[in-house]
Amino acid sequence: MKDGKYFVGIAGFGGIARFAHYNGWKKLNDVEILAIADPSEEAREIAKNEYGIKYVFSDYKEMLKIEEIDIIDVCTPNKLHYPVVIDSLKVGKHVLCEKPLAVSAKEVEDMILWSKKQKKKLMAAQHLRFKRESVVLKKYIDEGELGEIYFAIAHALRRRFLPVTNTFIDKNLSGGGPMFDIGVHILDLTYWFMGCPEVHSVTGITMTKLAKRKDIKGLWGEWDREKYNVEDFAAGFVKFKDNRGLNLVCSFLANMEKLDDFSTTLFGTEGGIKWPNGKLAKEKNGVLQDIELRFDVLPDNPPHHEEIRVFFECVRDDKEVPVKPEESLQVIKILESIYISSETGKEIIF
């Protein structure tokens, strides 16, 4: 911080950085985006010439040498989250990192250790928690309107929306397929709605059924079927220590009626609901009720911008981040265990 202003450096200046994170930071009066780092010459030219960013680097380690930078926003491919986050924490930067926080539980554990050692904020950018529908519903849940949420069904399903770039289809960059790309979103949200209970066990399956086929077409264009080495479908069952459960299903290329189904259905002892647009289903005095929730009590701000605003306030005011790294650790352990269960055919006990 200098003269009351906080400085941000962005590692990775691709789509999510340019079209979501950049504008979120620019909204904040006390913040300046001082630098970006990206190995792509095209991305660096865009940052310099179109966005007017002062310092542009090909190597993020050069960016970390700028002492004035307070916060690093990590928007790199998934596999690169770990080194960038660790190196940023080691030199005393606060870190906001795109989901998934990392691609293994061990990596998240290391991040947490360095965050605590350096006394710096660390948060995964799980933007769905910041949608107004999520914030309103969580308030209802915390006030007991659903009672005990004893089971949830979480869907991150697309019919033919497969991301075509190597950062999504090559495991060496992505760490996994739809489970890590979109499943992490709905799993984190559902886990949060349920109160982040302790996990007992995980079973799962992952498979590639359609992505290698030449007769399958994607609505986002063509992808390299030879390079495609991640799953295109995954499902898992999570049993919690208090005997509650969660079912997770993810796909890029599912044969289904809708083009996409990004939802979670919560079953509670006092009520149930399907997020994001369902009605609260309850019963009172023997009468079934379907209650329309009022989401317009909050402004409909872009959730990526909200997560950045809240994270910045946590840095500025030294408050605990709302997406706790320990919660992200459990989410990554669940996803990691689904892969292991699929490979071994066994239930993974925590």
JOSULSUL-V440694 format. One record per residue. N is the residue number from 1. RES is the residue in one letter. PHI is phi as a letter, one per 30 degrees, with the letter a starting at -180 (* if undefined). PSI is psi in whole degrees, 0 to 359 (NA if undefined). OMEGA is omega in radians with two decimals (none if undefined). Layout:
N/RES/PHI/PSI/OMEGA
N/RES/PHI/PSI/OMEGA
This chain:
1/M/*/137/3.12
2/K/b/126/-3.13
3/D/h/40/3.10
4/G/i/4/-3.12
5/K/c/140/3.07
6/Y/c/142/-3.10
7/F/c/138/-3.07
8/V/c/141/2.98
9/G/c/136/-3.12
10/I/c/123/3.09
11/A/c/112/-3.05
12/G/j/114/-3.07
13/F/b/50/3.06
14/G/c/206/-3.01
15/G/e/310/-3.06
16/I/d/326/3.11
17/A/d/313/-3.06
18/R/d/318/-2.96
19/F/c/355/3.12
20/A/b/303/-3.03
21/H/d/315/-3.09
22/Y/e/310/-3.10
23/N/d/330/3.07
24/G/d/316/3.10
25/W/d/322/-3.09
26/K/d/338/3.11
27/K/d/339/-3.01
28/L/d/124/-3.06
29/N/d/329/-3.04
30/D/c/17/-3.03
31/V/b/142/3.00
32/E/b/131/3.02
33/I/d/108/-3.00
34/L/c/328/-3.02
35/A/a/157/2.96
36/I/b/159/3.03
37/A/b/132/3.13
38/D/a/133/3.14
39/P/d/344/-3.13
40/S/d/123/3.11
41/E/d/322/3.12
42/E/d/315/3.13
43/A/d/321/3.13
44/R/d/320/3.12
45/E/d/319/3.10
46/I/d/315/-3.13
47/A/d/319/-3.06
48/K/d/313/-2.99
49/N/d/326/-3.10
50/E/c/327/-3.08
51/Y/c/349/3.07
52/G/i/33/-3.13
53/I/d/134/-2.95
54/K/d/310/-3.08
55/Y/c/130/-3.11
56/V/b/128/-3.07
57/F/b/154/3.01
58/S/d/334/-3.11
59/D/c/123/-3.11
60/Y/d/335/-3.14
61/K/d/330/3.07
62/E/d/322/3.10
63/M/d/323/-3.11
64/L/d/346/3.12
65/K/d/347/3.14
66/I/d/109/-3.04
67/E/d/328/-3.07
68/E/d/338/-3.11
69/I/d/127/3.14
70/D/c/325/-2.99
71/I/b/135/2.99
72/I/c/128/3.09
73/D/c/115/-3.02
74/V/c/114/-3.12
75/C/b/30/-3.14
76/T/d/172/2.96
77/P/e/153/-2.99
78/N/e/316/-3.07
79/K/d/337/-3.12
80/L/c/355/3.12
81/H/e/314/-3.03
82/Y/e/304/-3.11
83/P/d/322/-3.11
84/V/d/316/3.14
85/V/d/312/-3.11
86/I/d/312/-3.12
87/D/d/325/3.13
88/S/d/316/3.11
89/L/d/320/-3.10
90/K/d/330/3.13
91/V/c/14/2.97
92/G/i/29/3.09
93/K/c/145/2.92
94/H/d/151/-3.04
95/V/b/125/2.88
96/L/c/128/-3.05
97/C/b/132/3.08
98/E/e/155/3.09
99/K/d/155/-0.28
100/P/d/150/-3.10
101/L/e/321/3.04
102/A/a/178/-3.11
103/V/c/8/3.03
104/S/a/153/3.13
105/A/d/323/-3.14
106/K/d/320/3.12
107/E/d/318/3.12
108/V/d/320/3.11
109/E/e/318/3.09
110/D/d/318/3.11
111/M/e/315/-3.13
112/I/d/318/3.13
113/L/d/314/-3.13
114/W/d/326/3.08
115/S/d/315/3.13
116/K/d/320/-3.13
117/K/d/319/-3.09
118/Q/c/353/-3.12
119/K/h/48/3.13
120/K/b/151/-3.13
121/K/d/143/3.07
122/L/b/128/-3.14
123/M/b/137/3.00
124/A/d/139/-3.10
125/A/d/72/3.11
126/Q/d/83/-2.92
127/H/d/338/-3.11
128/L/d/333/3.09
129/R/d/340/-3.03
130/F/c/1/2.98
131/K/d/144/-3.08
132/R/d/328/3.08
133/E/d/323/3.13
134/S/d/316/-3.11
135/V/d/316/3.14
136/V/d/314/-3.12
137/L/d/320/3.14
138/K/d/325/3.10
139/K/d/317/3.08
140/Y/d/317/3.14
141/I/d/312/-3.11
142/D/d/335/3.09
143/E/d/1/3.03
144/G/i/11/-3.08
145/E/d/333/3.10
146/L/c/353/-3.05
147/G/i/219/3.07
148/E/d/122/3.05
149/I/d/105/-3.02
150/Y/c/345/3.10
151/F/a/149/3.10
152/A/b/145/3.05
153/I/c/115/-3.06
154/A/c/126/-3.13
155/H/c/130/2.92
156/A/b/80/-2.97
157/L/b/136/3.03
158/R/b/146/3.13
159/R/d/309/-3.13
160/R/b/39/3.09
161/F/c/85/3.11
162/L/c/123/3.11
163/P/d/134/-2.92
164/V/c/348/-3.07
165/T/d/159/-3.10
166/N/d/333/-3.11
167/T/d/346/3.11
168/F/c/335/-3.02
169/I/c/351/3.13
170/D/c/116/-3.07
171/K/e/332/3.13
172/N/d/341/3.10
173/L/c/321/-3.01
174/S/c/332/-3.06
175/G/i/343/-3.12
176/G/l/180/-3.10
177/G/c/228/-3.06
178/P/d/335/-3.14
179/M/d/318/3.11
180/F/d/330/-3.07
181/D/d/306/-3.08
182/I/c/333/3.12
183/G/d/325/-3.13
184/V/d/327/3.13
185/H/d/305/-3.02
186/I/d/330/3.07
187/L/d/312/3.14
188/D/e/316/-3.12
189/L/d/314/-3.11
190/T/d/318/3.10
191/Y/e/319/3.10
192/W/d/315/3.08
193/F/e/323/-3.09
194/M/d/358/3.10
195/G/j/15/3.10
196/C/h/57/-3.13
197/P/d/162/3.10
198/E/d/138/-3.10
199/V/d/135/3.03
200/H/c/311/-3.07
201/S/a/162/-3.13
202/V/b/136/2.94
203/T/b/151/-3.10
204/G/a/168/3.04
205/I/b/144/3.00
206/T/b/145/-3.10
207/M/a/158/3.04
208/T/b/103/-3.02
209/K/c/331/-3.01
210/L/b/332/-2.95
211/A/d/338/3.14
212/K/d/346/-3.06
213/R/d/134/-3.12
214/K/d/344/3.14
215/D/d/1/3.10
216/I/c/127/-3.13
217/K/c/145/3.12
218/G/c/146/-3.14
219/L/d/350/3.06
220/W/c/12/3.11
221/G/j/189/-3.08
222/E/d/151/3.07
223/W/b/164/-3.13
224/D/d/102/-3.08
225/R/d/336/3.10
226/E/d/322/-3.13
227/K/d/342/-3.08
228/Y/d/114/-3.09
229/N/b/26/3.06
230/V/c/170/3.11
231/E/d/156/2.95
232/D/c/358/3.08
233/F/b/140/3.09
234/A/a/147/3.07
235/A/b/146/3.14
236/G/b/154/3.06
237/F/b/128/-3.13
238/V/c/125/3.03
239/K/c/128/-3.13
240/F/c/161/-3.07
241/K/d/338/3.10
242/D/c/15/3.05
243/N/i/16/2.97
244/R/d/169/-3.07
245/G/b/162/3.14
246/L/b/132/3.09
247/N/c/129/-3.09
248/L/b/130/3.10
249/V/b/130/-3.08
250/C/b/145/3.05
251/S/a/149/2.97
252/F/c/332/-2.90
253/L/b/44/-3.09
254/A/d/139/2.99
255/N/d/99/-3.08
256/M/b/168/-3.05
257/E/d/311/-3.10
258/K/d/156/3.05
259/L/d/330/3.04
260/D/a/155/3.07
261/D/b/97/3.13
262/F/c/94/-2.98
263/S/a/164/2.97
264/T/b/134/3.13
265/T/c/124/-3.08
266/L/c/127/3.11
267/F/c/114/-3.12
268/G/c/163/-3.12
269/T/d/337/3.14
270/E/c/351/-3.14
271/G/l/166/3.10
272/G/b/160/-3.11
273/I/a/152/3.00
274/K/c/116/3.09
275/W/d/143/0.19
276/P/c/344/-2.94
277/N/c/17/-3.11
278/G/d/168/3.05
279/K/c/148/3.11
280/L/d/114/-3.10
281/A/c/117/-3.10
282/K/b/175/3.03
283/E/b/132/3.12
284/K/b/126/-3.13
285/N/h/40/3.10
286/G/i/6/-3.12
287/V/c/127/3.09
288/L/d/136/-3.11
289/Q/b/137/2.98
290/D/c/108/-2.99
291/I/c/123/3.11
292/E/d/118/3.12
293/L/d/144/3.12
294/R/c/101/3.10
295/F/d/341/-3.07
296/D/d/8/3.02
297/V/d/346/3.08
298/L/c/151/3.07
299/P/d/147/-3.10
300/D/c/66/-3.14
301/N/d/148/3.08
302/P/e/129/-3.05
303/P/d/328/3.07
304/H/d/322/3.13
305/H/d/322/3.12
306/E/d/317/-3.12
307/E/d/323/3.12
308/I/d/317/3.11
309/R/e/313/-3.11
310/V/d/318/3.11
311/F/d/317/3.13
312/F/d/319/3.11
313/E/d/326/3.09
314/C/d/322/3.08
315/V/d/311/-3.07
316/R/d/318/-3.04
317/D/c/5/-3.13
318/D/h/55/3.10
319/K/c/160/3.09
320/E/d/136/-3.14
321/V/d/146/-3.09
322/P/d/329/3.05
323/V/c/91/-3.03
324/K/d/137/3.12
325/P/e/328/3.12
326/E/d/328/3.06
327/E/d/318/3.09
328/S/d/326/3.09
329/L/e/315/3.14
330/Q/d/321/3.10
331/V/d/314/-3.14
332/I/d/323/3.09
333/K/d/321/3.11
334/I/d/311/-3.13
335/L/d/316/3.12
336/E/d/320/-3.12
337/S/d/329/3.07
338/I/d/317/3.08
339/Y/d/314/-3.10
340/I/d/318/3.13
341/S/d/319/3.12
342/S/d/319/-3.12
343/E/d/322/-3.04
344/T/c/341/-3.06
345/G/i/18/-3.05
346/K/c/157/2.98
347/E/d/135/-3.12
348/I/c/117/-3.14
349/I/c/130/3.14
350/F/d/NA/none
